[in-house]
């Protein structure tokens, strides 16, 4: 032991140089290594989610869970399987043995789900297969609120979503509280009867007019071009001007027998801040990217977009890791 100490003292410059190199290497590693509050850990859990609107928990267990469990039970490496049934929904959660191959497990589960789909009721929505991964959790949530119409908040959030997803290190940004805008058609039964138009005829005409029709192709000698007849609705006026019936008195359009107004679909998710309506963007980062740098870049992008917003729109950051 003394010999080692004596050798270190005799070669003091060499020892100091080694220590400096170690210090430099450690500093470089600290700066360069990605920083994570929740590292990318493979959790041996995969779950299948099924949605069937209006189904009772008892029927969900009988019609959704049992057929799905019957197929999933044959997958190798499943340590434990747990199922849950609720109003309109059912899920099957599988815990695999430690050290499982996540890619192979996902493939096996998807194959069995495809087989089980044929045994589910036709009204059941497409089952989804999901893995539990901390890397897919939001690293920051950007919430927009304020004394402005909800339509304005949604428009600003959609523009901000595109801007944030362009930030290096961001995987995606999901909007919570977003609602798809639709045209609500209110039929006047008295007017329909006066024009001798049935509800079924009216619906069929509206649906048949909202189609993109392929009309073949044209060869000009310089190239071949596809020809399509545009028939999709783009504005409310396109819907109002749909011809419903032609008679000697003229053309009856949709505006003659209905009232149309702009509204939103029923909300699938709701975001609220301090009791007021809001729109939230859940930002997820790419695996391996520096979480601190990614969050700072997101905040910079939000600040740049905020310059063009109404002063009453407030930005709040939550779940900032």
DRENDOGU-700886 format. One record per residue (C-alpha): residue in three letters; chain; z, x, y. Coordinates in steps of 0.05 Angstrom, whole numbers. Layout:
# residues N
  res  chain      c3      c1      c2
  ala      A       Z       X       Y
...
//
This chain:
# residues 321
  res  chain      c3      c1      c2
  unk      A       0       0       0
  unk      A      18      57      47
  unk      A     -48      90      31
  unk      A     -86      29      55
  unk      A     -46      27     119
  unk      A     -56     102     131
  unk      A    -131      94     119
  unk      A    -135      37     169
  unk      A     -98      78     221
  unk      A    -143     138     209
  unk      A    -204      94     218
  unk      A    -178      52     276
  unk      A    -247      47     310
  unk      A    -279      22     246
  unk      A    -224     -30     236
  unk      A    -230     -54     308
  unk      A    -306     -59     301
  unk      A    -298    -101     237
  unk      A    -248    -147     271
  unk      A    -295    -156     330
  unk      A    -352    -173     284
  unk      A    -309    -223     247
  unk      A    -288    -254     313
  unk      A    -361    -259     336
  unk      A    -382    -290     270
  unk      A    -325    -340     272
  unk      A    -342    -360     344
  unk      A    -416    -369     325
  unk      A    -398    -410     264
  unk      A    -352    -455     305
  unk      A    -407    -469     355
  unk      A    -464    -477     304
  unk      A    -430    -516     248
  unk      A    -438    -592     255
  unk      A    -373    -627     273
  unk      A    -355    -691     238
  unk      A    -295    -738     243
  unk      A    -318    -770     178
  unk      A    -359    -720     138
  unk      A    -416    -743      93
  unk      A    -378    -757      29
  unk      A    -410    -791     -31
  unk      A    -363    -849     -47
  unk      A    -376    -874    -118
  unk      A    -382    -947     -97
  unk      A    -445    -990     -94
  unk      A    -444   -1065     -80
  unk      A    -494   -1121     -87
  unk      A    -492   -1176     -35
  unk      A    -522   -1246     -46
  unk      A    -527   -1303       5
  unk      A    -541   -1376     -11
  unk      A    -528   -1423      47
  unk      A    -482   -1481      33
  unk      A    -462   -1460     -38
  unk      A    -389   -1469     -57
  unk      A    -346   -1411     -83
  unk      A    -345   -1443    -153
  unk      A    -420   -1451    -156
  unk      A    -430   -1381    -127
  unk      A    -389   -1353    -185
  unk      A    -428   -1392    -236
  unk      A    -499   -1387    -208
  unk      A    -498   -1320    -172
  unk      A    -444   -1275    -198
  unk      A    -449   -1287    -273
  unk      A    -525   -1275    -279
  unk      A    -518   -1213    -236
  unk      A    -458   -1185    -274
  unk      A    -495   -1196    -340
  unk      A    -549   -1147    -319
  unk      A    -506   -1097    -281
  unk      A    -457   -1091    -339
  unk      A    -507   -1049    -378
  unk      A    -512    -993    -326
  unk      A    -483    -927    -350
  unk      A    -427    -894    -312
  unk      A    -395    -957    -283
  unk      A    -320    -947    -282
  unk      A    -300   -1015    -255
  unk      A    -336   -1078    -231
  unk      A    -306   -1128    -183
  unk      A    -337   -1193    -159
  unk      A    -321   -1239    -100
  unk      A    -346   -1309     -87
  unk      A    -339   -1347     -21
  unk      A    -373   -1404      16
  unk      A    -447   -1387      19
  unk      A    -439   -1316      -6
  unk      A    -424   -1273     -68
  unk      A    -418   -1199     -80
  unk      A    -410   -1152    -139
  unk      A    -378   -1084    -126
  unk      A    -386   -1026    -176
  unk      A    -343    -964    -177
  unk      A    -376    -905    -213
  unk      A    -346    -845    -247
  unk      A    -331    -784    -204
  unk      A    -390    -737    -196
  unk      A    -442    -792    -203
  unk      A    -514    -783    -182
  unk      A    -520    -831    -123
  unk      A    -597    -833    -124
  unk      A    -600    -849    -199
  unk      A    -544    -901    -192
  unk      A    -580    -936    -135
  unk      A    -645    -937    -174
  unk      A    -611    -966    -236
  unk      A    -575   -1019    -195
  unk      A    -639   -1040    -159
  unk      A    -676   -1045    -225
  unk      A    -622   -1090    -255
  unk      A    -620   -1132    -191
  unk      A    -695   -1144    -196
  unk      A    -686   -1169    -267
  unk      A    -628   -1214    -247
  unk      A    -665   -1245    -187
  unk      A    -707   -1287    -235
  unk      A    -642   -1321    -259
  unk      A    -616   -1338    -189
  unk      A    -630   -1404    -154
  unk      A    -696   -1404    -115
  unk      A    -659   -1419     -49
  unk      A    -618   -1355     -55
  unk      A    -637   -1302      -5
  unk      A    -661   -1233     -28
  unk      A    -601   -1195     -57
  unk      A    -585   -1130     -21
  unk      A    -561   -1065     -53
  unk      A    -515   -1023     -10
  unk      A    -478    -957     -17
  unk      A    -413    -939      18
  unk      A    -426    -878      61
  unk      A    -383    -855     120
  unk      A    -445    -824     152
  unk      A    -475    -894     161
  unk      A    -415    -918     202
  unk      A    -425    -923     278
  unk      A    -402    -861     317
  unk      A    -398    -901     382
  unk      A    -407    -973     404
  unk      A    -439    -988     472
  unk      A    -420   -1057     498
  unk      A    -455   -1092     555
  unk      A    -419   -1149     591
  unk      A    -415   -1180     659
  unk      A    -429   -1241     701
  unk      A    -503   -1247     684
  unk      A    -541   -1295     639
  unk      A    -540   -1279     565
  unk      A    -616   -1274     565
  unk      A    -609   -1216     615
  unk      A    -557   -1180     572
  unk      A    -601   -1186     510
  unk      A    -662   -1160     547
  unk      A    -624   -1100     575
  unk      A    -594   -1086     506
  unk      A    -662   -1086     473
  unk      A    -690   -1037     525
  unk      A    -628    -993     516
  unk      A    -636    -995     441
  unk      A    -705    -964     446
  unk      A    -679    -911     494
  unk      A    -619    -892     450
  unk      A    -660    -889     387
  unk      A    -703    -837     422
  unk      A    -643    -791     430
  unk      A    -644    -730     385
  unk      A    -590    -738     332
  unk      A    -589    -815     332
  unk      A    -610    -849     268
  unk      A    -611    -920     294
  unk      A    -577    -969     341
  unk      A    -562   -1040     318
  unk      A    -551   -1097     367
  unk      A    -491   -1142     354
  unk      A    -493   -1209     390
  unk      A    -569   -1209     394
  unk      A    -602   -1276     388
  unk      A    -676   -1289     376
  unk      A    -708   -1331     429
  unk      A    -745   -1393     405
  unk      A    -781   -1454     431
  unk      A    -744   -1518     414
  unk      A    -790   -1578     405
  unk      A    -758   -1646     417
  unk      A    -802   -1702     389
  unk      A    -806   -1769     425
  unk      A    -812   -1820     369
  unk      A    -833   -1876     416
  unk      A    -893   -1835     442
  unk      A    -911   -1814     371
  unk      A    -913   -1887     349
  unk      A    -954   -1907     409
  unk      A   -1007   -1855     391
  unk      A   -1001   -1872     317
  unk      A    -982   -1802     297
  unk      A    -932   -1788     240
  unk      A    -879   -1734     240
  unk      A    -912   -1701     180
  unk      A    -980   -1698     214
  unk      A    -949   -1668     276
  unk      A    -913   -1613     238
  unk      A    -974   -1596     196
  unk      A   -1017   -1590     259
  unk      A    -967   -1544     293
  unk      A    -960   -1499     232
  unk      A   -1035   -1496     217
  unk      A   -1050   -1474     289
  unk      A   -1002   -1415     287
  unk      A   -1042   -1369     241
  unk      A   -1081   -1305     246
  unk      A   -1148   -1318     211
  unk      A   -1188   -1260     182
  unk      A   -1262   -1270     196
  unk      A   -1291   -1212     156
  unk      A   -1321   -1150     186
  unk      A   -1381   -1126     227
  unk      A   -1422   -1064     214
  unk      A   -1453   -1039     278
  unk      A   -1485    -978     248
  unk      A   -1434    -933     281
  unk      A   -1375    -961     243
  unk      A   -1345   -1022     211
  unk      A   -1297   -1066     250
  unk      A   -1251   -1121     226
  unk      A   -1259   -1189     259
  unk      A   -1199   -1235     268
  unk      A   -1192   -1302     301
  unk      A   -1128   -1300     342
  unk      A   -1088   -1363     332
  unk      A   -1015   -1342     340
  unk      A    -973   -1373     395
  unk      A    -957   -1324     451
  unk      A    -931   -1369     507
  unk      A    -899   -1437     514
  unk      A    -965   -1462     545
  unk      A   -1002   -1445     480
  unk      A    -955   -1492     442
  unk      A    -958   -1548     494
  unk      A   -1034   -1548     495
  unk      A   -1042   -1557     419
  unk      A   -1090   -1616     408
  unk      A   -1056   -1668     364
  unk      A   -1106   -1724     363
  unk      A   -1175   -1738     393
  unk      A   -1194   -1809     412
  unk      A   -1242   -1845     458
  unk      A   -1188   -1842     512
  unk      A   -1184   -1766     509
  unk      A   -1145   -1711     474
  unk      A   -1071   -1720     458
  unk      A   -1035   -1654     463
  unk      A    -965   -1633     441
  unk      A    -939   -1639     512
  unk      A    -956   -1713     511
  unk      A    -909   -1730     454
  unk      A    -854   -1677     458
  unk      A    -808   -1639     505
  unk      A    -804   -1564     496
  unk      A    -750   -1518     521
  unk      A    -733   -1444     512
  unk      A    -669   -1431     474
  unk      A    -639   -1384     422
  unk      A    -630   -1387     347
  unk      A    -559   -1397     322
  unk      A    -522   -1331     328
  unk      A    -515   -1290     264
  unk      A    -466   -1243     297
  unk      A    -422   -1251     359
  unk      A    -398   -1197     407
  unk      A    -343   -1211     457
  unk      A    -305   -1166     505
  unk      A    -240   -1189     536
  unk      A    -258   -1261     517
  unk      A    -326   -1259     551
  unk      A    -395   -1259     519
  unk      A    -424   -1190     509
  unk      A    -478   -1151     471
  unk      A    -458   -1090     431
  unk      A    -501   -1032     406
  unk      A    -473    -996     344
  unk      A    -501    -925     345
  unk      A    -507    -886     281
  unk      A    -523    -812     279
  unk      A    -566    -772     232
  unk      A    -532    -733     176
  unk      A    -517    -661     195
  unk      A    -523    -671     270
  unk      A    -466    -651     316
  unk      A    -425    -714     331
  unk      A    -399    -689     399
  unk      A    -469    -671     425
  unk      A    -499    -736     399
  unk      A    -447    -779     433
  unk      A    -455    -742     499
  unk      A    -530    -750     495
  unk      A    -522    -825     483
  unk      A    -477    -831     544
  unk      A    -527    -794     587
  unk      A    -583    -841     564
  unk      A    -540    -902     580
  unk      A    -523    -874     649
  unk      A    -597    -864     665
  unk      A    -615    -935     643
  unk      A    -556    -964     680
  unk      A    -586    -943     747
  unk      A    -636   -1000     741
  unk      A    -588   -1054     720
  unk      A    -553   -1107     763
  unk      A    -487   -1082     791
  unk      A    -450   -1137     754
  unk      A    -467   -1108     685
  unk      A    -409   -1068     658
  unk      A    -415   -1015     603
  unk      A    -356   -1003     556
  unk      A    -351    -950     502
  unk      A    -310    -963     439
  unk      A    -301    -929     372
  unk      A    -318    -863     407
  unk      A    -304    -811     353
//
